[in-house]
């Protein structure tokens, strides 16, 4: 089976397993990934995301948001609370 067919037929559970293996550097059974295995898993995860997910949900997506509009550090005065501290913004 070639790579494209493999990705087209990849089960979401297997995708999650590959993604987790890349994140922690280990297979579900605890064995370490080799550099080549990690690279191939990353390729599969990226290809799967590209074919099945919208851009904003893909691995590695960076929301340029206000940065694309010239706000380099994102430090607006209205983003700060009363004591001058900028609260964290949690993403889901």
C-alpha positions in Angstrom: 0.0 0.0 0.0 1.4 3.4 -0.9 1.5 6.4 1.5 -1.5 8.2 0.1 -3.7 5.1 0.3 -2.5 4.5 3.9 -3.4 8.0 4.9 -6.8 7.8 3.2 -7.6 4.6 5.1 -6.1 5.7 8.5 -8.5 5.1 11.3 -8.9 8.1 13.7 -7.8 5.9 16.7 -4.6 5.0 14.9 -4.1 8.6 14.0 -4.4 9.6 17.7 -2.0 6.8 18.6 0.6 8.1 16.1 0.1 11.6 17.3 0.7 10.6 20.9 3.7 8.6 20.0 5.3 11.7 18.4 4.4 13.8 21.4 6.0 11.5 24.0 8.6 9.7 21.8 7.2 6.2 22.7 4.8 3.7 21.4 1.8 2.7 23.5 3.7 -0.3 24.8 6.5 1.9 26.1 9.2 1.3 23.4 11.0 4.4 22.2 10.5 5.6 18.7 13.6 5.7 16.5 14.3 9.0 14.7 13.0 7.5 11.5 9.8 6.2 13.1 9.2 9.6 14.7 9.7 11.3 11.3 7.3 8.9 9.5 4.7 9.3 12.2 4.9 13.1 12.0 4.5 12.9 8.2 1.4 10.7 8.6 -0.1 13.0 11.2 0.5 16.1 9.1 -0.9 14.4 6.0 -4.0 13.1 7.9 -4.7 16.6 9.3 -4.3 18.2 5.8 -6.8 15.9 4.3 -9.4 15.7 7.0 -9.3 18.8 9.2 -9.8 22.5 8.7 -6.6 24.5 8.8 -7.4 25.9 12.3 -7.5 22.4 13.8 -4.4 21.0 12.3 -1.2 20.1 14.2 1.2 23.0 14.3 -1.4 25.6 13.4 -0.5 29.1 14.7 -3.2 31.6 14.9 -1.7 34.9 13.7 -4.7 36.8 14.9 -3.7 40.3 16.0 0.0 39.6 15.0 -1.1 39.7 11.4 -2.5 43.1 12.0 0.7 44.6 13.4 0.4 43.7 17.1 3.8 42.1 17.6 3.7 41.4 21.3 0.0 41.4 21.9 0.3 43.8 24.8 -2.8 46.0 24.5 -3.7 48.1 27.5 -7.3 46.9 27.4 -6.0 43.3 27.8 -4.6 44.1 31.2 -6.6 43.8 34.5 -6.7 46.6 37.1 -3.3 45.9 38.6 -1.5 46.0 35.3 -1.1 42.2 34.9 -2.1 40.6 31.7 -4.2 37.5 32.3 -3.5 34.2 30.5 -5.8 33.3 27.7 -6.6 29.5 27.6 -7.2 27.9 24.2 -9.4 24.9 23.8 
